[in-house]
Amino acid sequence: MIQNQKIDNLEERISKIKLVAFDVDGVLTNGEIIYSESGEELKIFNAKDGHGIVVLNRKGFTTAIITARQTPVVDKRAKDLDITHVYQGAKNKLIALQDLMGKYNLDYSEVAYVGDDMPDICILERVGLAFCPNDAVEEVKKICHFISSKEGGRGAVREISDFILSGVKDKTLV
């Protein structure tokens, strides 16, 4: 769902985006944290969400994960999807984003971010396009430009990726 009152010049905003960053728990997953008997953290990822990220990469976007938690499974998923940068253990997500923006000499208008909870607000309120899944907390929904009709880990990232790509000329979803 687009919150029209918050988006001025949508096509122009999309055309500026060079970096798309994602939270993990509640965005790339449904937010549940599962532990094996040995204490290993397990996560369930959505294949359609993954394909959306792969297409963003193919279309030349820089992709990133910024998450407060730290687990090897996130590194594995990022590698599988060719996600360019992974920031785990980022207790202050804004610092991680600013580091990444500095590497590419980007300003906030060139960044899209997908978050779902309070630690994401510091980024969502600054970026050119702010996105969240349908099951994000209300405080996040209030500041996002686009609220997916899908829940985190259940197709929200694919819908958001497709939305971003809809503003890119010569888009071909493979």
Buried (B, 14 or more C-beta within 10 A) or exposed (E): EEBEEEBEEBEEBBEBBBBBBBBBBBBBBBBEEEEEEEEEBEBEBBEBBBBBBBBBBEBEBBBBBBBBBEBEBBBEBBEEBEBBBBBBEBEEBBEBBBEBBEEEEBEBBBBBBBBBBEBBBBBBBBBBBBBBBBBBBEEBBBBBBBBBEBBBBBBBBBBBBBBBBEBBEEEEEE
